[in-house]
Each structure stands twice: as C-alpha cells, then as structure tokens.
Amino acid sequence: MENIAKDPVLVTGAAGFIGHAVATRLIARGESVIGIDNLNDYYDPALKAARLANLNALDNFLFAEMDVSDDAGVKTLVQSHGVQRIIHLAAQAGVRYSIENPFAYQKSNLQGHLSLLEASRHAANFQHLVYASSSSVYGDKPIGGAGFTEEEPATDPVSLYAATKRSCELMSQSYAKLYGFPQTGLRFFTVYGPWGRPDMAYFGFTKKILAGEAIEVYGEGKMARDFTYIDDIVDGILGSLDNPPDQGAHRVLNIGDSRPVGLMDMIKALENALGIEAEKIMRPMQPGDVTSTYADISKLHALTGYEPEVMLEDGLKRFVQWYREFYGNLAPD
Ligand SMILES: NC(=O)c1ccc[n+]([C@@H]2O[C@H](COP(=O)([O-])OP(=O)(O)OC[C@H]3O[C@@H](n4cnc5c(N)ncnc54)[C@H](O)[C@@H]3O)[C@@H](O)[C@H]2O)c1
C-alpha cells in the first residue's frame, strides 16, 4: 500500500453510512484518513461502492479492503502507517439480522473490537480509540420516561446485537485498566440522513412509498426514537476524538438528538418530504425491538459543546432529496 501523510486517522467501516461521513469531514478539515471495510453484502453493496468512490476521489484517503476480525492485518496496518488515532465504526449492525445470522455479530463485533484494542495497545504513542456502541445497550424503557444517562445500568440487552455492543464496552474497560490508553465509546441513537442505511425504517419506508406499496408499521406505531442527523453525529464524533480522556481512562458517552419523535410523527414528516401519503399496515412489536430510546446528552455537551442542530423535518427533506438524486425515484434492489 502506498504511503500517506503523517498522523493519519484510521476509520473502520469507512464505506458504511457513518464511516463515509466521518472520513469525508476529517479530510475536509485537512486530515489524512486510512479507511478499512470488508464491503460485505448485508445491504446493497452498490451503495457502499458509491460511498467509497466518493472517498477515493479525495486526496489524503487510502483504502484497505480488510476484515476487522483480521487482527494481524489490522495491527500491521496501524503500525506501518504510524496510526495514533482510530475511529472504529465497522460492525454488523441491525437488531433483526442477529436473529438470522448470529455469528456475523460474533466475528465483526466481538472479534473485530478485540482486533482494534490489540492494534491500539501495540501502537507507538497511541492517542485515542473512539468506537461505536449503541443505545440498544439500555434495553427497553417505557415511553415518557427521562432520557437515558450513561450511569444507568445496561445489564439487560434485549438482542444479540445489543449484547455484543455492551460486551465491547466491557472489553474496552478492561483494556483501559490493563494497558492504559484513552478510549471513548459512543452510544449512538438512531442515525439518519443522506447516504443512510437501507435496513433502517425511514429508508425502507421511502422505497415503498415511492413504489406505491403499503408500509408496515411495527409496534402499532407506538415506538419513539431519538433520530439524530448524520452531520450532528459527525460533529459529536470529531468533538470526542479531539477531546480524549486522560491516559488510562475509558468513558462511554451518549450521542443522540435528545428530542424523541414518535414513529407516526416520523412517518408524517417523511410523507411531507415526499409529498405522498403512505398506506399503512399496523403490526405488533418485533422481537428485540425497544419501545422508546432517547439520549441524555449533557455529558457530551459539557465535554465538547455538542448540540444537535438539524430537526427531523429538515433532515428527512435532505434525505429524500439525496434519495431521489441517487436512485432517481426508483426503488433499489
Ligand atoms: N446508524 C445507526 O443508527 C447506529 C445506531 C447505533 C449504533 N450504530 C453503530 O455505528 C457503527 C456504524 O454504523 P452505520 O450505520 O454506519 O452502519 P453501516 O453498516 O452502514 O457501516 C458499517 C460498515 O462496516 C463494514 N463492516 C461490517 N463488518 C465488517 C468487518 N468484519 N470488517 C470490516 N468491515 C466491516 C460494513 O461493510 C459497513 O460498510 C456500527 O458500529 C453500528 O453498530 C449505528
């Protein structure tokens, strides 16, 4: 692999939704980025290829097609480029798919996280590992309660996905104690926006509504989510990266929007953005789903000034605009 400018940031899952946005912003602010992704086909590989093409068109971006569970490969990459900062986003995401394909979660999430921990611990002058956790570690909570705070026990994951994410936090905690390098785990709350993930509800609804098909609304529409716009998430990730904890410390921070929106209100906002009313079929809750999640973001705010700006109505308009440009109003396969 060719060489890249000094002090690159390693971004895993760079062809993914959040990774693509983070890598783009890092390069825009003058950093060099090394991206890793295994380009798996969990969802439309053409979308991952298009994100990667965006990144490959930029100076100061290098791509390695690699599985994060390849611990030797990751370690060599980190050492040969003198990587001191890592944003680890590669994972098998999604709650429902963990019912179908549990071992993908073990390999990508557990073994993958351990690879990144090992690579960080062996890196010279290592500064900071920022990694993706998930709001799913909080389990279930009735609508109308206060937002989740990081201090709340996260002992009862309701899906294998959540269990792997919580396990990653615990592995990080032990590595911080044992080897003393700074780490931040970010508990993301439903991220959405242009270049988003086709397996997420707002994306699937858009595809169906444009195709004139009915949408299935699970949990009878009673679920509420903290929808966080991608640009706001990137602000929070880079704010965290730039403000590492002390040597040896591991912290876990919520990163969300903190203004929960009911599923039916989200659908209304999407219908408005599309200018089409959806035909809706109401369905019961699915295994592993949680009724309501939203973040108490005061810790991240105090540390970095993080303040989400984009309201759901605006963010969905931007998503729909991107969708129409990218897919030309046609449903992807
Ligand atoms: N988007 C959200 O709402 C959300 C919410 C909570 C947590 N997260 C977490 O944030 C991170 C990024 O999520 P995203 O929405 O960008 O998902 P994504 O699926 O779009 O991105 C993940 C990327 O990682 C790659 N990848 C998966 N397994 C890999 C492996 N073993 N080796 C190398 N690459 C691999 C995939 O090909 C993909 O491009 C994930 O860790 C996810 O669990 C996301």
The ligand as an ORCA input file, in Angstrom:
! r2SCAN-3c Opt
* xyz 0 1
  N     -26.754      4.100     12.210
  C     -27.257      3.990     13.433
  O     -28.370      4.438     13.718
  C     -26.465      3.340     14.540
  C     -27.048      3.247     15.809
  C     -26.326      2.643     16.831
  C     -25.035      2.170     16.606
  N     -24.506      2.256     15.354
  C     -23.151      1.735     15.161
  O     -22.385      2.662     14.428
  C     -21.450      1.976     13.589
  C     -21.609      2.428     12.149
  O     -22.946      2.163     11.740
  P     -23.507      2.512     10.309
  O     -24.912      2.935     10.490
  O     -22.549      3.379      9.574
  O     -23.532      1.038      9.679
  P     -23.055      0.506      8.253
  O     -23.474     -0.912      8.193
  O     -23.509      1.416      7.180
  O     -21.483      0.610      8.360
  C     -20.651     -0.402      8.873
  C     -19.591     -0.703      7.834
  O     -18.706     -1.677      8.414
  C     -18.409     -2.649      7.441
  N     -18.127     -3.889      8.143
  C     -19.015     -4.711      8.799
  N     -18.382     -5.759      9.304
  C     -17.073     -5.615      8.978
  C     -15.910     -6.395      9.220
  N     -15.975     -7.542      9.886
  N     -14.729     -5.947      8.740
  C     -14.651     -4.779      8.046
  N     -15.717     -4.015      7.773
  C     -16.909     -4.426      8.237
  C     -19.639     -2.751      6.567
  O     -19.336     -3.239      5.262
  C     -20.145     -1.311      6.554
  O     -19.663     -0.614      5.414
  C     -21.715      0.495     13.806
  O     -20.805      0.028     14.767
  C     -23.121      0.456     14.343
  O     -23.342     -0.685     15.137
  C     -25.182      2.837     14.323
*
